[in-house]
Amino acid sequence: MDKTYINDTTLRDGEQAAGIVFTPEEKISLASLMDLMGIPELEVGIPAMGGSEAEAITAITQLGLKADLLGWNRAVRSDVEASLTCGLKRVHISVPVSEVQIQTKFKGDRFLVFACLENTLKFALDNGLFVSVGAEDSSRASEEFLLEIASAAQEWGASRFRFCDTVGILNPVTTTQKVGNLVKELSIPVEIHTHNDFGLATANALAGLQAGATSVNTTVNGLGERAGNAALEEIIMSLKYLYQVDLGVNTCYLRELSQLVIAASGHTLPPWKAIVGDNAFAHESGIHAHGVLENPQTYEPFSPEEIGWQRQLVVGKHSGRHLVANLLKQHGITLDPEEAQFVLDAVRSLSVQMKRSLTVDELLNLVPNRRISHGII
């Protein structure tokens, strides 16, 4: 897994989430920041859409980024021509491989799937492009047909093959089996592309990597179709701390990148979102806060500074005297045990009434109304 290669598709599959539109300026900002962080490959969009999409892709190709830039295409020659017009040197060509997808898009004609892929792939290669081939709905395809498509793509000159769990129906065990079988039969790298319909996108992506895939698709914040994709921040930090694989990405920008996607998408995250959520390093519970004050490792798998964030200690219904006293001491207020208990009771009562934790000002207002002198009530 130390050879893992990230191909982030926030600018393509992420933007395909219902109701999401990135402006060209936002796409440029996102691409620039991910490049600065060291993300090695970016799937920058769908050139065949034309208009502002093509303008944004063209502008990104002219930035001189270190990251490899990839355009998404159907198995249609005109799509690849649009990618060439945008200045791309790498293309991804997608074909359906499950019965339901082939029936819907190719009227059930498997031979037509092969013909379209071969013609488009060879046209791309004739124009000097790096070609990745993707099997849409791999997880619901017959393994025999999937392997036929993959082997043909390899024989025709594809440099990578993408296994897609398009509707997110796999689990880590089935992902391992299916991806492992594909890896054994191919000599070109296999890429794992997962969706989060059952909340398993990140777990399945990691399972695919364990099974031998060497490339993984991600999106910032897990943004994407329906329930989203494997989250970039989760993949990077999971690899680093659960598998001891450091991809060399500058993680100090992860929180900033997350906030940039929030602003561009117009959608916030639940505060408990893994890695980059507002509460990922927030502590209110008395036992947890006490432990973190003594040693942050007690209740944190890594420091918030590593992703460009900070620890937050908040008071509320579940807080204890130790946390309350500590926060007040930071504001020059020292309480004896009886006074600390009085304030704690008031904190819990107000928190219940307001159904949330308290702000610093609200906490200070609960201190007994006595003159503060030299930091002692």
N, C-alpha and C positions, 0 to 999 in steps of 0.2 A: 504493500500500500504506500510505500515511500515514493513510488513513481506516479502517484495520483496527480492528474492534470485537471484543473477546473475550467470548464467552459460555461461562463455565466450567461444566462439568457433572459436577464431582467428586461433588456431593451426589446426583446421579441416576445417570448412566452409570458413574461411578467406583464407587459403592456397589453397582452391579449385578455387579461382579466376583464370581466364585464365592467363597463363604465370607466375604464382607465385610459387616459390619453396623455402622453408626454409631448411637450412641445419640442421642437428641434433643439432649442437652447437647453432644455432639461436633459435631453438625451446626451448632448455634448458634455454637460456637467457631470452626469453620472458616469459616462465612459471615461472621462478624464480622471475622476477620483478613483475608479476601480483600477485604472492603469497605474496611477500613482501608488496604489496599495500593492501592486504586483500580481493582480489577477492575470493569468497568462493568455486567456482567450475570451473574447466577447462575441456573442451572437447578437448582432446589432439591429436586426430587424428583417423586414420582408421587402426587398427592393421592388418586386413586381407591383406593390401597392401604388407606387408612383407618388406624385404630389409631395407633401411635406415629409412623408416617410423617406422617400428617395433623397430628398434634400438633406435630411438629417444624417442619413447613412453616408452620403457623399462628403458632408462636412466632417464627419468623424474620421473617414479614411484620409482626410487631408490634414489631420492634427499631428501626424507623425508619432503616434503612440507606439509603445513597445509591444503592447498586447496584439496577438493575432486577431483579426476581425473576420467574422463569418456572417454570410447572409443566408437566410432560410428560403428554400425554393421547393416548389412542386416539381414533379418529373415532367417539366414542360420546358422546351428550349427557350421560349420567350422569357421565362423567369430567370434563367441563367444569363440571358442577354441583358436583362435589367440589372443583375448583380455586376456584370462587367461594366455597364455604363456608370454605376456608382463608384467604380474604382476598386472593387473588392478583389482579393486574390484567393479567397477561400469561400467555398459554397457548401451548404448542406442541402442534399436532395432527399425529399421525404416521399415514401410510397406506403400505401396501406397494405397490411399483411393479414389482418383477421378477416374472416368470412363476412362479418357484418359491414366492415369498412370497404372491402372490395366490392361487395354487392351494391353498396350505396354510391361509391365513387367511380367504379369501373364496370358496373352492371354485371358483376360476377365473373368477369373475364380475367383470369389469372395470367393468361398469355399476354394480354395487353399491359398488365402491370410490369412484366419483364421487358416488353418491348419499349415502353415509355422510359423505364429506368435506364436501359442500355443506351438508347439514343441520346438521352439527356446527359448521362454520365460521360459518354464519349465526346459529346460536344464540349462539355466543360473541360475535359482533359486536353482536347485539341486546342483549347484557348489558354492552356498553361495553368489551370486552377487546381488548387488542393480540393479534393472532394471527400466529404463525409456523406455517407448514406444512412438514412434513418428509416427504421421499420415502425410505422405508426401502428399502435395497438398490438405490439409484440406479445404482450402478456396474454392476449386472447387468441393468438394465432396458433395454428397447428405447428408443433415444433419442427416437423418435417418441412413444411413450406417455408417457415422462418429461416431454416438453415439453407434451403435452396436459394432464397433471395440473398442471404448474407454471402454465401459462397460465390454466387454470380457477381455480386457487387465487388467482391475481392478480386475475382478473376478479371473483371473489366477495368480494374485500376483504382478502385476506391481506397482511400488511405485510412479510413476509420468507419466503424459500423455502430450505429446508435440503437440500443435496445430501449424501447419506449413502453413504460407502463402507463399508457395513455389515460385510462380511467381509474388508475390507482387501486387495482383489485388485488395486488400481490401482498404478501407478508414477507418478512425476512427469510423464512425457510424456502418459500416458493421462488423468491427472487434469486436466492443462492443456487437453487437447482437449475433454473432456466438460464441464468447468465453464465453459470459454470459450464453448462453443456455447450453454449455458444463459444465461450472462450477456448474450450478444448479443440474446437473444429476450425477456428480461424487463426490466421497468422497476423492479421492486422489488428490494431487496438479496438477494444469494445468500449463503448460509452454507455453509461447508465443514465436514463432520463425517467424520473419518477414524479407521480402526482399524489396529492395529499387527501384524496377523497375519504379515506378511512384514518387519516392522521398518521400515516406511516411513511410519508415521502422521505424524510431524512433517514429513518431506520432502514428502509429498503435501499436507498442510495448507498448507504454504508455497507449493507449486505452485498450489493452488487460489486462494490470495490473489493470486499473480502473474497468474492468468488472469482476475481481476476480481471474485472473491468479496470481500465487504467485512466479513464476520463469520466467526469461526472458533470451533469448539468445542474446548475443552481439558479436561484433568483434571490435577490435581496429581500429580506423579511418573509420569504416564502411566497411572494406575490405571484399570482398566475391564474390560469383557467380554473373556474369553479372553486375548489378548496385550496388551490395553489400548488406550489412545487416544493422541492427540497430547498431549504433556506441556506443561502450562502454562509451566513454567520454560524449556523448550527453545524454545517459540514466542516468548516475550517476548524472550529474550536473542538468539535468531537474528535476529529482526526488527531489534533494536537494533544489532547488530554486523555482520551480513551484508547487511542492506538499509538501514541507517542510518535506521530508523524507530523512534523512541522513543514508546511508547504512554503515557508518563506514569505508569506503574505504579511504585510504590516497591519496587524489587527487593531492598532491604536485608532484606526479610522472607521472601524466597524459601526460604532454608534453614530458617527457623523454621516456615514453612508446610509444607514437606516433612516435617519431623520430627513435626509435629502429625498429618499424615495417616498417617505410619508408626505412631504411637502408637494412632490411632483404628482403623486397619485391622488392626493386629497383624502386619504384614508389613514386613520390612526391605527395603532396596534393595541391589543389588550395589554394592560400593564404587566401581566404575568408572562408575556411572550419570552421564550427562552433567549438567552444571551443579551438581547438589545432592548427588552421591555423596560419600562420605567421602574418596575418593581423587582427586576432581576437581582438587584443588590440592595433592596430595601428591607429593613428589619424593624418589626414592631413588637413581636412576642417577647415577653420578659425573659424567658429562658434563652431564646435565640440572640436577642440583643446583648444580654449579659455575656454570652459566649463569644460573640463577635468583638465586643469591647476588650475582652481578655486576649483573644487570638482570632483574627478574621477567618483563618482556615477552619475554625470550628463549624461554620455554616456556609462557607463559600468555596466552590471548587477551584476558583482562580480569582485574582484581584480584578476589580472593576476597571482599574487604570489600564489593564491590558487591552480593553476594547474601547478606550477613550471615554469611560464613564466614571461614576463616583459612587461610593457607598452612601446610603441614606439611612439614618436612624430616625424613626418617626414614633410619636406617642399616640396611643389609642386604647381601645377597649382591652387589648391583651398585653399592654405594657406592664413593666414592673418598676419598683422603686429605684432600682439601680440605673435604669435607662433615664427615668425622669430626673434623678439627681445629677446624672452625667450631663444631660442637655442643659439643665439650669446652671450648672457650674460653668459651662462654656459662656454663659452670659453674666458671669460674676455673682451668681446667687448660690449660696451654700445653705442647705437645710439640715435641721436635726432630724432624726428618724420620725418623730411624731409629725413634724411639718411635712416631711416627704410623703408620709402616708396620707395626709390630708389632701395634698395636691394630687396624688395618684388617684384617690377616690373621685376627686373632681374631674380629673382627666377621663376616667372610665365612664362617668356619668354623662359628661358632655359628648363624648365620642358616640355613646349609644344614641343620644338624642339626635346627633347630626349624621349618624350612620357613616362615619368616615374617621380617619385619623385627624389629628389637630395640627394646625400650623404653629410655627414658633410663637407668633404673637398671641394666639389663643392660649398656648401653654403659659406664657408669661403673665397673662391676665388672670390666671388661676392662682398665682402665688398670693398668699395672705397679704392684705393691704397694710403693709408696714413699711417704714422707711428703710431703704437699702443703704447700708453704710459699710464701706470697705468690703463689699461682696458678701456680707453676712446679714441675714434678716434679723 
